[in-house]
Amino acid sequence: MAILRQFGSMAKTLVRTHIFYQAIIPDEILIQKKQCETAHKELQEEDMKYSLAQISPIVQ
């Protein structure tokens, strides 16, 4: 009987942990995705500035 109670307690803990991580992990992934998108846009802008700086002397 004690084993069943212990198992029940462990099962409850696992369910609570699963629910907690189910709520937290997607938020973390979304935050990381937004950070990556922002960094990607910044890199694109820097690449464009560099390209324009390289072309500018040739065009003049």
PyMOL Python script that loads the backbone (N, CA, C, O; Angstrom):
from pymol import cmd

cmd.read_pdbstr("""\
ATOM      1  N   MET A   1       0.822  -1.193   0.000  1.00  0.00           N
ATOM      2  CA  MET A   1       0.000   0.000   0.000  1.00  0.00           C
ATOM      3  C   MET A   1       0.869   1.262   0.000  1.00  0.00           C
ATOM      4  O   MET A   1       0.547   2.247  -0.664  1.00  0.00           O
ATOM      5  N   ALA A   2       1.958   1.221   0.741  1.00  0.00           N
ATOM      6  CA  ALA A   2       2.855   2.376   0.797  1.00  0.00           C
ATOM      7  C   ALA A   2       3.468   2.645  -0.568  1.00  0.00           C
ATOM      8  O   ALA A   2       3.702   3.794  -0.942  1.00  0.00           O
ATOM      9  N   ILE A   3       3.722   1.575  -1.304  1.00  0.00           N
ATOM     10  CA  ILE A   3       4.291   1.732  -2.648  1.00  0.00           C
ATOM     11  C   ILE A   3       3.299   2.448  -3.555  1.00  0.00           C
ATOM     12  O   ILE A   3       3.684   3.300  -4.355  1.00  0.00           O
ATOM     13  N   LEU A   4       2.025   2.101  -3.430  1.00  0.00           N
ATOM     14  CA  LEU A   4       1.004   2.766  -4.251  1.00  0.00           C
ATOM     15  C   LEU A   4       0.911   4.246  -3.910  1.00  0.00           C
ATOM     16  O   LEU A   4       0.780   5.081  -4.805  1.00  0.00           O
ATOM     17  N   ARG A   5       0.976   4.580  -2.623  1.00  0.00           N
ATOM     18  CA  ARG A   5       0.942   5.990  -2.227  1.00  0.00           C
ATOM     19  C   ARG A   5       2.157   6.733  -2.757  1.00  0.00           C
ATOM     20  O   ARG A   5       2.052   7.861  -3.238  1.00  0.00           O
ATOM     21  N   GLN A   6       3.311   6.085  -2.660  1.00  0.00           N
ATOM     22  CA  GLN A   6       4.539   6.707  -3.158  1.00  0.00           C
ATOM     23  C   GLN A   6       4.449   6.904  -4.665  1.00  0.00           C
ATOM     24  O   GLN A   6       4.831   7.956  -5.179  1.00  0.00           O
ATOM     25  N   PHE A   7       3.946   5.899  -5.376  1.00  0.00           N
ATOM     26  CA  PHE A   7       3.787   6.016  -6.824  1.00  0.00           C
ATOM     27  C   PHE A   7       2.807   7.128  -7.173  1.00  0.00           C
ATOM     28  O   PHE A   7       3.039   7.899  -8.104  1.00  0.00           O
ATOM     29  N   GLY A   8       1.703   7.208  -6.419  1.00  0.00           N
ATOM     30  CA  GLY A   8       0.716   8.256  -6.651  1.00  0.00           C
ATOM     31  C   GLY A   8       1.313   9.636  -6.454  1.00  0.00           C
ATOM     32  O   GLY A   8       1.035  10.556  -7.224  1.00  0.00           O
ATOM     33  N   SER A   9       2.126   9.779  -5.432  1.00  0.00           N
ATOM     34  CA  SER A   9       2.792  11.052  -5.170  1.00  0.00           C
ATOM     35  C   SER A   9       3.751  11.408  -6.301  1.00  0.00           C
ATOM     36  O   SER A   9       3.801  12.555  -6.745  1.00  0.00           O
ATOM     37  N   MET A  10       4.512  10.417  -6.763  1.00  0.00           N
ATOM     38  CA  MET A  10       5.443  10.657  -7.871  1.00  0.00           C
ATOM     39  C   MET A  10       4.677  11.023  -9.142  1.00  0.00           C
ATOM     40  O   MET A  10       5.103  11.897  -9.897  1.00  0.00           O
ATOM     41  N   ALA A  11       3.552  10.357  -9.376  1.00  0.00           N
ATOM     42  CA  ALA A  11       2.752  10.642 -10.569  1.00  0.00           C
ATOM     43  C   ALA A  11       2.229  12.075 -10.522  1.00  0.00           C
ATOM     44  O   ALA A  11       2.255  12.780 -11.531  1.00  0.00           O
ATOM     45  N   LYS A  12       1.759  12.503  -9.362  1.00  0.00           N
ATOM     46  CA  LYS A  12       1.272  13.882  -9.229  1.00  0.00           C
ATOM     47  C   LYS A  12       2.391  14.883  -9.501  1.00  0.00           C
ATOM     48  O   LYS A  12       2.182  15.894 -10.172  1.00  0.00           O
ATOM     49  N   THR A  13       3.579  14.593  -8.975  1.00  0.00           N
ATOM     50  CA  THR A  13       4.725  15.476  -9.200  1.00  0.00           C
ATOM     51  C   THR A  13       5.067  15.540 -10.680  1.00  0.00           C
ATOM     52  O   THR A  13       5.338  16.618 -11.209  1.00  0.00           O
ATOM     53  N   LEU A  14       5.058  14.396 -11.352  1.00  0.00           N
ATOM     54  CA  LEU A  14       5.349  14.375 -12.788  1.00  0.00           C
ATOM     55  C   LEU A  14       4.324  15.178 -13.578  1.00  0.00           C
ATOM     56  O   LEU A  14       4.685  15.909 -14.501  1.00  0.00           O
ATOM     57  N   VAL A  15       3.059  15.048 -13.224  1.00  0.00           N
ATOM     58  CA  VAL A  15       2.011  15.795 -13.927  1.00  0.00           C
ATOM     59  C   VAL A  15       2.199  17.289 -13.705  1.00  0.00           C
ATOM     60  O   VAL A  15       2.098  18.070 -14.651  1.00  0.00           O
ATOM     61  N   ARG A  16       2.472  17.696 -12.469  1.00  0.00           N
ATOM     62  CA  ARG A  16       2.693  19.122 -12.186  1.00  0.00           C
ATOM     63  C   ARG A  16       3.904  19.648 -12.951  1.00  0.00           C
ATOM     64  O   ARG A  16       3.866  20.743 -13.512  1.00  0.00           O
ATOM     65  N   THR A  17       4.978  18.860 -12.970  1.00  0.00           N
ATOM     66  CA  THR A  17       6.186  19.270 -13.688  1.00  0.00           C
ATOM     67  C   THR A  17       5.902  19.390 -15.174  1.00  0.00           C
ATOM     68  O   THR A  17       6.342  20.342 -15.818  1.00  0.00           O
ATOM     69  N   HIS A  18       5.171  18.431 -15.720  1.00  0.00           N
ATOM     70  CA  HIS A  18       4.835  18.459 -17.146  1.00  0.00           C
ATOM     71  C   HIS A  18       4.013  19.704 -17.477  1.00  0.00           C
ATOM     72  O   HIS A  18       4.286  20.385 -18.465  1.00  0.00           O
ATOM     73  N   ILE A  19       3.016  19.998 -16.661  1.00  0.00           N
ATOM     74  CA  ILE A  19       2.176  21.180 -16.891  1.00  0.00           C
ATOM     75  C   ILE A  19       3.023  22.447 -16.806  1.00  0.00           C
ATOM     76  O   ILE A  19       2.857  23.354 -17.621  1.00  0.00           O
ATOM     77  N   PHE A  20       3.929  22.521 -15.829  1.00  0.00           N
ATOM     78  CA  PHE A  20       4.796  23.685 -15.671  1.00  0.00           C
ATOM     79  C   PHE A  20       5.639  23.891 -16.922  1.00  0.00           C
ATOM     80  O   PHE A  20       5.675  24.991 -17.474  1.00  0.00           O
ATOM     81  N   TYR A  21       6.320  22.833 -17.374  1.00  0.00           N
ATOM     82  CA  TYR A  21       7.192  22.961 -18.534  1.00  0.00           C
ATOM     83  C   TYR A  21       6.408  23.174 -19.817  1.00  0.00           C
ATOM     84  O   TYR A  21       6.894  23.826 -20.741  1.00  0.00           O
ATOM     85  N   GLN A  22       5.216  22.638 -19.882  1.00  0.00           N
ATOM     86  CA  GLN A  22       4.371  22.859 -21.050  1.00  0.00           C
ATOM     87  C   GLN A  22       4.047  24.345 -21.189  1.00  0.00           C
ATOM     88  O   GLN A  22       3.929  24.859 -22.301  1.00  0.00           O
ATOM     89  N   ALA A  23       3.905  25.025 -20.065  1.00  0.00           N
ATOM     90  CA  ALA A  23       3.597  26.455 -20.087  1.00  0.00           C
ATOM     91  C   ALA A  23       4.844  27.295 -20.324  1.00  0.00           C
ATOM     92  O   ALA A  23       4.766  28.317 -21.006  1.00  0.00           O
ATOM     93  N   ILE A  24       5.989  26.898 -19.784  1.00  0.00           N
ATOM     94  CA  ILE A  24       7.204  27.708 -19.837  1.00  0.00           C
ATOM     95  C   ILE A  24       7.966  27.542 -21.142  1.00  0.00           C
ATOM     96  O   ILE A  24       8.376  28.537 -21.740  1.00  0.00           O
ATOM     97  N   ILE A  25       8.162  26.332 -21.592  1.00  0.00           N
ATOM     98  CA  ILE A  25       9.025  26.080 -22.747  1.00  0.00           C
ATOM     99  C   ILE A  25       8.539  26.790 -24.012  1.00  0.00           C
ATOM    100  O   ILE A  25       9.357  27.418 -24.683  1.00  0.00           O
ATOM    101  N   PRO A  26       7.262  26.727 -24.373  1.00  0.00           N
ATOM    102  CA  PRO A  26       6.848  27.453 -25.584  1.00  0.00           C
ATOM    103  C   PRO A  26       7.138  28.950 -25.507  1.00  0.00           C
ATOM    104  O   PRO A  26       7.512  29.560 -26.508  1.00  0.00           O
ATOM    105  N   ASP A  27       6.968  29.544 -24.324  1.00  0.00           N
ATOM    106  CA  ASP A  27       7.272  30.967 -24.164  1.00  0.00           C
ATOM    107  C   ASP A  27       8.753  31.230 -24.406  1.00  0.00           C
ATOM    108  O   ASP A  27       9.109  32.200 -25.075  1.00  0.00           O
ATOM    109  N   GLU A  28       9.614  30.376 -23.866  1.00  0.00           N
ATOM    110  CA  GLU A  28      11.056  30.532 -24.060  1.00  0.00           C
ATOM    111  C   GLU A  28      11.420  30.391 -25.535  1.00  0.00           C
ATOM    112  O   GLU A  28      12.260  31.130 -26.048  1.00  0.00           O
ATOM    113  N   ILE A  29      10.789  29.449 -26.203  1.00  0.00           N
ATOM    114  CA  ILE A  29      11.066  29.247 -27.629  1.00  0.00           C
ATOM    115  C   ILE A  29      10.631  30.471 -28.425  1.00  0.00           C
ATOM    116  O   ILE A  29      11.343  30.902 -29.331  1.00  0.00           O
ATOM    117  N   LEU A  30       9.481  31.031 -28.101  1.00  0.00           N
ATOM    118  CA  LEU A  30       9.017  32.233 -28.801  1.00  0.00           C
ATOM    119  C   LEU A  30       9.959  33.407 -28.564  1.00  0.00           C
ATOM    120  O   LEU A  30      10.244  34.172 -29.486  1.00  0.00           O
ATOM    121  N   ILE A  31      10.438  33.553 -27.346  1.00  0.00           N
ATOM    122  CA  ILE A  31      11.380  34.633 -27.041  1.00  0.00           C
ATOM    123  C   ILE A  31      12.657  34.457 -27.847  1.00  0.00           C
ATOM    124  O   ILE A  31      13.163  35.414 -28.433  1.00  0.00           O
ATOM    125  N   GLN A  32      13.180  33.229 -27.879  1.00  0.00           N
ATOM    126  CA  GLN A  32      14.398  32.962 -28.642  1.00  0.00           C
ATOM    127  C   GLN A  32      14.180  33.194 -30.133  1.00  0.00           C
ATOM    128  O   GLN A  32      15.063  33.706 -30.821  1.00  0.00           O
ATOM    129  N   LYS A  33      13.008  32.819 -30.630  1.00  0.00           N
ATOM    130  CA  LYS A  33      12.700  33.025 -32.049  1.00  0.00           C
ATOM    131  C   LYS A  33      12.697  34.518 -32.373  1.00  0.00           C
ATOM    132  O   LYS A  33      13.261  34.935 -33.384  1.00  0.00           O
ATOM    133  N   LYS A  34      12.066  35.319 -31.520  1.00  0.00           N
ATOM    134  CA  LYS A  34      12.035  36.764 -31.745  1.00  0.00           C
ATOM    135  C   LYS A  34      13.433  37.363 -31.687  1.00  0.00           C
ATOM    136  O   LYS A  34      13.763  38.251 -32.474  1.00  0.00           O
ATOM    137  N   GLN A  35      14.259  36.880 -30.757  1.00  0.00           N
ATOM    138  CA  GLN A  35      15.632  37.375 -30.664  1.00  0.00           C
ATOM    139  C   GLN A  35      16.413  37.031 -31.928  1.00  0.00           C
ATOM    140  O   GLN A  35      17.182  37.852 -32.430  1.00  0.00           O
ATOM    141  N   CYS A  36      16.216  35.826 -32.440  1.00  0.00           N
ATOM    142  CA  CYS A  36      16.906  35.411 -33.670  1.00  0.00           C
ATOM    143  C   CYS A  36      16.445  36.250 -34.860  1.00  0.00           C
ATOM    144  O   CYS A  36      17.259  36.673 -35.680  1.00  0.00           O
ATOM    145  N   GLU A  37      15.139  36.487 -34.950  1.00  0.00           N
ATOM    146  CA  GLU A  37      14.618  37.294 -36.053  1.00  0.00           C
ATOM    147  C   GLU A  37      15.169  38.715 -35.990  1.00  0.00           C
ATOM    148  O   GLU A  37      15.529  39.285 -37.020  1.00  0.00           O
ATOM    149  N   THR A  38      15.238  39.286 -34.800  1.00  0.00           N
ATOM    150  CA  THR A  38      15.783  40.632 -34.631  1.00  0.00           C
ATOM    151  C   THR A  38      17.248  40.672 -35.032  1.00  0.00           C
ATOM    152  O   THR A  38      17.673  41.579 -35.748  1.00  0.00           O
ATOM    153  N   ALA A  39      18.018  39.698 -34.576  1.00  0.00           N
ATOM    154  CA  ALA A  39      19.441  39.645 -34.930  1.00  0.00           C
ATOM    155  C   ALA A  39      19.616  39.467 -36.436  1.00  0.00           C
ATOM    156  O   ALA A  39      20.521  40.055 -37.028  1.00  0.00           O
ATOM    157  N   HIS A  40      18.764  38.667 -37.054  1.00  0.00           N
ATOM    158  CA  HIS A  40      18.839  38.442 -38.499  1.00  0.00           C
ATOM    159  C   HIS A  40      18.574  39.745 -39.262  1.00  0.00           C
ATOM    160  O   HIS A  40      19.272  40.059 -40.225  1.00  0.00           O
ATOM    161  N   LYS A  41      17.566  40.496 -38.827  1.00  0.00           N
ATOM    162  CA  LYS A  41      17.265  41.778 -39.469  1.00  0.00           C
ATOM    163  C   LYS A  41      18.431  42.752 -39.318  1.00  0.00           C
ATOM    164  O   LYS A  41      18.782  43.459 -40.262  1.00  0.00           O
ATOM    165  N   GLU A  42      19.024  42.785 -38.136  1.00  0.00           N
ATOM    166  CA  GLU A  42      20.164  43.679 -37.910  1.00  0.00           C
ATOM    167  C   GLU A  42      21.336  43.297 -38.807  1.00  0.00           C
ATOM    168  O   GLU A  42      22.006  44.169 -39.359  1.00  0.00           O
ATOM    169  N   LEU A  43      21.583  42.006 -38.952  1.00  0.00           N
ATOM    170  CA  LEU A  43      22.662  41.554 -39.836  1.00  0.00           C
ATOM    171  C   LEU A  43      22.377  41.914 -41.289  1.00  0.00           C
ATOM    172  O   LEU A  43      23.283  42.305 -42.024  1.00  0.00           O
ATOM    173  N   GLN A  44      21.130  41.783 -41.701  1.00  0.00           N
ATOM    174  CA  GLN A  44      20.767  42.157 -43.072  1.00  0.00           C
ATOM    175  C   GLN A  44      21.019  43.640 -43.307  1.00  0.00           C
ATOM    176  O   GLN A  44      21.533  44.030 -44.355  1.00  0.00           O
ATOM    177  N   GLU A  45      20.656  44.466 -42.327  1.00  0.00           N
ATOM    178  CA  GLU A  45      20.882  45.905 -42.459  1.00  0.00           C
ATOM    179  C   GLU A  45      22.371  46.220 -42.546  1.00  0.00           C
ATOM    180  O   GLU A  45      22.788  47.037 -43.367  1.00  0.00           O
ATOM    181  N   GLU A  46      23.167  45.580 -41.708  1.00  0.00           N
ATOM    182  CA  GLU A  46      24.614  45.797 -41.743  1.00  0.00           C
ATOM    183  C   GLU A  46      25.205  45.331 -43.074  1.00  0.00           C
ATOM    184  O   GLU A  46      26.081  45.995 -43.629  1.00  0.00           O
ATOM    185  N   ASP A  47      24.732  44.200 -43.585  1.00  0.00           N
ATOM    186  CA  ASP A  47      25.201  43.710 -44.886  1.00  0.00           C
ATOM    187  C   ASP A  47      24.867  44.704 -45.992  1.00  0.00           C
ATOM    188  O   ASP A  47      25.680  44.951 -46.882  1.00  0.00           O
ATOM    189  N   MET A  48      23.662  45.273 -45.928  1.00  0.00           N
ATOM    190  CA  MET A  48      23.241  46.238 -46.939  1.00  0.00           C
ATOM    191  C   MET A  48      24.114  47.492 -46.866  1.00  0.00           C
ATOM    192  O   MET A  48      24.548  48.006 -47.896  1.00  0.00           O
ATOM    193  N   LYS A  49      24.369  47.981 -45.659  1.00  0.00           N
ATOM    194  CA  LYS A  49      25.227  49.160 -45.498  1.00  0.00           C
ATOM    195  C   LYS A  49      26.622  48.886 -46.041  1.00  0.00           C
ATOM    196  O   LYS A  49      27.203  49.732 -46.722  1.00  0.00           O
ATOM    197  N   TYR A  50      27.158  47.717 -45.745  1.00  0.00           N
ATOM    198  CA  TYR A  50      28.492  47.355 -46.222  1.00  0.00           C
ATOM    199  C   TYR A  50      28.507  47.269 -47.744  1.00  0.00           C
ATOM    200  O   TYR A  50      29.432  47.758 -48.393  1.00  0.00           O
ATOM    201  N   SER A  51      27.476  46.644 -48.308  1.00  0.00           N
ATOM    202  CA  SER A  51      27.400  46.520 -49.768  1.00  0.00           C
ATOM    203  C   SER A  51      27.316  47.886 -50.430  1.00  0.00           C
ATOM    204  O   SER A  51      27.980  48.134 -51.436  1.00  0.00           O
ATOM    205  N   LEU A  52      26.506  48.766 -49.871  1.00  0.00           N
ATOM    206  CA  LEU A  52      26.381  50.116 -50.426  1.00  0.00           C
ATOM    207  C   LEU A  52      27.700  50.875 -50.310  1.00  0.00           C
ATOM    208  O   LEU A  52      28.066  51.629 -51.211  1.00  0.00           O
ATOM    209  N   ALA A  53      28.405  50.677 -49.213  1.00  0.00           N
ATOM    210  CA  ALA A  53      29.702  51.342 -49.042  1.00  0.00           C
ATOM    211  C   ALA A  53      30.707  50.830 -50.069  1.00  0.00           C
ATOM    212  O   ALA A  53      31.558  51.591 -50.528  1.00  0.00           O
ATOM    213  N   GLN A  54      30.622  49.569 -50.431  1.00  0.00           N
ATOM    214  CA  GLN A  54      31.525  48.997 -51.424  1.00  0.00           C
ATOM    215  C   GLN A  54      31.181  49.473 -52.832  1.00  0.00           C
ATOM    216  O   GLN A  54      32.073  49.674 -53.657  1.00  0.00           O
ATOM    217  N   ILE A  55      29.897  49.651 -53.105  1.00  0.00           N
ATOM    218  CA  ILE A  55      29.447  50.050 -54.443  1.00  0.00           C
ATOM    219  C   ILE A  55      29.612  51.547 -54.662  1.00  0.00           C
ATOM    220  O   ILE A  55      29.902  51.977 -55.779  1.00  0.00           O
ATOM    221  N   SER A  56      29.434  52.342 -53.624  1.00  0.00           N
ATOM    222  CA  SER A  56      29.448  53.796 -53.734  1.00  0.00           C
ATOM    223  C   SER A  56      30.673  54.344 -54.467  1.00  0.00           C
ATOM    224  O   SER A  56      30.492  55.163 -55.368  1.00  0.00           O
ATOM    225  N   PRO A  57      31.900  53.952 -54.144  1.00  0.00           N
ATOM    226  CA  PRO A  57      33.058  54.497 -54.872  1.00  0.00           C
ATOM    227  C   PRO A  57      33.063  54.089 -56.353  1.00  0.00           C
ATOM    228  O   PRO A  57      33.558  54.835 -57.197  1.00  0.00           O
ATOM    229  N   ILE A  58      32.531  52.943 -56.658  1.00  0.00           N
ATOM    230  CA  ILE A  58      32.506  52.465 -58.043  1.00  0.00           C
ATOM    231  C   ILE A  58      31.525  53.280 -58.872  1.00  0.00           C
ATOM    232  O   ILE A  58      31.798  53.593 -60.031  1.00  0.00           O
ATOM    233  N   VAL A  59      30.388  53.624 -58.283  1.00  0.00           N
ATOM    234  CA  VAL A  59      29.340  54.354 -58.995  1.00  0.00           C
ATOM    235  C   VAL A  59      29.755  55.795 -59.245  1.00  0.00           C
ATOM    236  O   VAL A  59      29.398  56.360 -60.279  1.00  0.00           O
ATOM    237  N   GLN A  60      30.491  56.399 -58.340  1.00  0.00           N
ATOM    238  CA  GLN A  60      30.867  57.809 -58.478  1.00  0.00           C
ATOM    239  C   GLN A  60      31.854  57.946 -59.538  1.00  0.00           C
ATOM    240  O   GLN A  60      32.307  59.056 -59.819  1.00  0.00           O
TER     241      GLN A  60
END
""", "prot")
cmd.dss("prot")
cmd.show_as("cartoon", "prot")
cmd.util.cbc("prot")
cmd.orient("prot")
